[in-house]
Amino acid sequence: NATPLTVIITNYRKDGSEFQNELTLSPIFDNYGNLSHVVGLQQDVSERVKTNTLMLEAQLKAEESAKLKSDFLASMSHEIRTPMNGVLGMLNILKETNLDKHQKQQLILAEQSAESLLVIINDILDFSKIEAGKLNLEPIEFDFFKEINNLIKSLAGIAHKKGVELLVDLSGLISPFMIGDPIRIKQIFTNLISNAIKFTDKGEIELSIDI
């Protein structure tokens, strides 16, 4: 085999100090194809080996840190989402009681704020799932019209505060029912509309949905 052989071995200098020695051995053959000589080249690669070791250690620490962060985000998201669902449940119960017009308006605002916070919590949980490679989509049948209308209601107040009108055109859709993951779809539209509101100072924002 005429392929050179390269190995890194621990070697020692005359003063006894240790260093990493890269040794490359190349075979030399005579005219008859017989091995006649071996040429050896060696060099001190201690710094390179040290650098590679430090880079590997840094990578392992970064991966460990990322896992700890993902685990923390997942844990905290679950801990926060549970009481938030409780808050939304109590608000729904409260809506069934006798309230005056002002109280109903305050209840709507509280519900919108709670739903917006729940979206943020879900985003945090999804981020940790994505980093861990565990985000799964759930394709189910859902009422798209209902989901979009509820979403627009929760964001319309923010737009109106800026003096911006939020319009929705669903005339291009034949049926309100679709197969997909309603939570992810709402998150996508929430991000798109929120950014549109953020970067629109006047006029209107139109959400047009077609097949």
N, C-alpha and C positions, 0 to 999 in steps of 0.2 A: 504494500500500500504506500503510494507516494505522498499521501496527505500528511502535512505536518501535524504534530501533536503539541497542544498547548495546555499547560497546567499551571496553577498557582499554588505554590507551596510556601510554608513558613521556613525561613532560613535564618542564619545567624552570621553577623559580621565578626571580624577578628576580635573586636572588643567585647563580644558576647551579646551585643544588642540584637533584638529581633526585628526582622523586616519581612515583607511579603514579596516573594520572588516569582515573577512570571517567566516560565521556562518554555521555550518553543524548540522542539526537536524536528529537524527536517532530514529525511533520508536521502542519500546520494547513491545512485546505482551505476554500475559499470556498463560497458557496451553489451554485456551478455545478460543484463537484467538482474544481476546479483547485487545485493546490498554491499557497498564498499565503505561508505563513510556515513557519519551522522553529524550534521551541523547543528550546534546548539546556540541559541541566543537567549540571553536573560536580561531582565531589567527590574529595577526596584519599583513596584507598583503599590507601595504601602499607602500613599495618599489617595490613590484611586479606590483601593479597597475600603479605606476608612470612609471616604465620601459616600460610596455605595451603601455601606453599612448604616451610616447616619440617615441617608435618604430612605432606606427600607424601614428604619425605626420610626422616622417621621411619618411615613405612609401608614404604618400600623397604628400609630397614635391618632392620626387623622381619622382613620376608619373607625377606631374605637370611639373617638369623640362624636363622630357622626351618628353612630349607633346609639350612644347614650342620649344624644339630642333627640333622635327620632323616638326613642322609648319614652323620654320625658314629655315630648309634645303629645304623643298618643295617650299617655296616662292623664296629663292635665286636661286634654280635650274631652276625654270621657268624664272626668270629674266635674268639669264645668257644664258640659252638655246636659247632664242628668238634671241638675236644678233648673237649668234654663227651660227644659221641656216641662218641668213642673210649673214654672212661671207662666208659660204659654197655656198650659192646661187650666190654671186658675183664672187666667184672663178670659178664656172661652166660657168658663162657668159664669164669670161675672157678667158677660154679655147677655146671658139669659135672664138677668135680674132687671128690675125696673130702674132705669137710669134716665136722667134728664138729658137734653141735647148736649149740654156742655160736658157732662160726665162721659157720654158716649164718645165725643170727640177726643177727650183725654185718653179714653180706653183704646181707641184706634191708634193713637200715636204711641202709646205704651206697647201695644201689640206689634206695631211696625218696627219699633226699636228693638224689641226682644227678638223678632224674626231676623233682623239685620245682624244682630250679635250672634245668633245661632248660625247664620251663614258664615261669619268670620270663624267661628269655632270649628265648623265643618271643614273650612278651607285649611285650617291648621292641622286638623286630623288627617285630611287628604294629603297634605304636604309630607307628613311623617310616613304615611303609607306609600307614597310615591318613592321616597328615599329608600324605603325598605323593600320596594318592589312588590308590594302587597295590595295595590289598588285594583279593585275589580269593578267592572260595570255590571249593573243589574238590569237587563232588558225586560221591562214589564209594560203592560198596556196602561196608559194614563190619559187623562183629559188635558190635552195641551192648552186649549182655550182657557180652562180654569186656572192652570198653573201660571200662564203668562199674565192673565188678568190680575191674579193675586200679587204677582211680582211687581207689575206696573203700579198697583195701588200703594205698595210699600215704598216705591221709589218716587212716586209723583210728588209727594210732599217735599222732598229734597229739591226737586226741580223747580217747583213753584216758589220756594223760598228764594231762588236765584232769579225769579221772573222768567223762567224758561218753561215752555209748554211741552209736555210729553205726549206724543201721538202714537197710536198703534194701528197698523193696517194688517188685518188677518184675512182679508177678502180672497187672497190667493189659495187659502186652504179649503179643501172640500169637506173633510171630516175633522172634528175636534179630537178624535182619538188617534194615538200613535203608539208605536212600540219603541221603547228606549229607556234610558235611565233618567227619570224626571229630576232627581237631585242634581246630577251633573249638568243637565241641560239648563236648569235654573241658575246654577253657578256661573255657567258661561254667559248667559244673558245678563246676569247681575253685574259681572265684570265689564261687559261691553257697554251697558247702559250707564253704569256708574262713571266710567271713563268719559262717556259722551256728556254727561251732566257736568263733570269736573272741568272739561275743556270747552264748554259752551257758555258764553257770557250773556247772550241774548238770543231771541228768536225761538226756535222750536227744534225738538229732536223727534224724528219719526223712525219707529221700528216697523219695518215692512217685512213680513214673512210670507214666503211662497214655496211651492214645491218645485 
